[in-house]
C-alpha cells in the first residue's frame, strides 16, 4: 500500500471518529403551534438558513436584546426607595380618620363590584339556560365554548327571555311537490 493511500484512509477514519459539533450538541423536541412551522420554514428560506439555524438565530437575538418590560421594572425598583420613603412620610402625617376614609371608599367599591359580579353571573346563568333550551336534545353544551358565548351574548343583547320554539326542518322535496300539485 502506498503512503498516500494510507494517509487518505487515516484521514477518512479520523473524520468518522470526530463528529461535527452540531451532532454532539443538545437536541430538543419542540411542539410548534399551528402554522408556526410553516412561518419558520418561510423565514428560514427568505434568510437563506436551515430551519434549525433560523430557530437558533431567533433565540440568540431574543437573548441579546433586553426586554423593555425588564428595563422599566429595573428603573422602577431603583427609584422605589425614594417613593417608599415619601409614602411612609405622608402616612405618618395622617390621622386615623384620614387613613380610614380611603379604606371605607375601597370597601364601598368592593361591595359595588361584588354586586355587579353577582348580577353578571345571574345574567350569564339565565343566558346559558336559554341556550340549553334552544339546543337539540343530547347536544353537549360545551361542544363549542366560543359559539356558546356568542349565542349567550346575542340572547342578552336582544333581551330575549323565553326560549324560541324548535325550528322544524324544511319539508322534503317530494312532500313539497305533492302539496303544490294538489293546489294547482
Secondary structure as the mmCIF struct_conf table of DSSP 4:
data_model
#
loop_
_struct_conf.conf_type_id
_struct_conf.id
_struct_conf.beg_label_comp_id
_struct_conf.beg_label_asym_id
_struct_conf.beg_label_seq_id
_struct_conf.end_label_comp_id
_struct_conf.end_label_asym_id
_struct_conf.end_label_seq_id
HELX_RH_AL_P HELX_RH_AL_P1 UNK A 3 UNK A 17
BEND BEND1 UNK A 18 UNK A 18
HELX_RH_AL_P HELX_RH_AL_P2 UNK A 21 UNK A 24
BEND BEND2 UNK A 25 UNK A 25
HELX_LH_PP_P HELX_LH_PP_P1 UNK A 31 UNK A 33
TURN_TY1_P TURN_TY1_P1 UNK A 34 UNK A 35
HELX_RH_AL_P HELX_RH_AL_P3 UNK A 36 UNK A 47
TURN_TY1_P TURN_TY1_P2 UNK A 48 UNK A 48
HELX_RH_AL_P HELX_RH_AL_P4 UNK A 51 UNK A 64
BEND BEND3 UNK A 65 UNK A 65
HELX_LH_PP_P HELX_LH_PP_P2 UNK A 66 UNK A 67
HELX_RH_AL_P HELX_RH_AL_P5 UNK A 68 UNK A 93
BEND BEND4 UNK A 94 UNK A 94
HELX_RH_AL_P HELX_RH_AL_P6 UNK A 96 UNK A 134
BEND BEND5 UNK A 135 UNK A 135
HELX_LH_PP_P HELX_LH_PP_P3 UNK A 136 UNK A 136
TURN_TY1_P TURN_TY1_P3 UNK A 137 UNK A 138
HELX_RH_3T_P HELX_RH_3T_P1 UNK A 141 UNK A 144
HELX_RH_AL_P HELX_RH_AL_P7 UNK A 145 UNK A 158
TURN_TY1_P TURN_TY1_P4 UNK A 159 UNK A 159
BEND BEND6 UNK A 162 UNK A 162
HELX_LH_PP_P HELX_LH_PP_P4 UNK A 163 UNK A 172
HELX_RH_AL_P HELX_RH_AL_P8 UNK A 173 UNK A 183
#
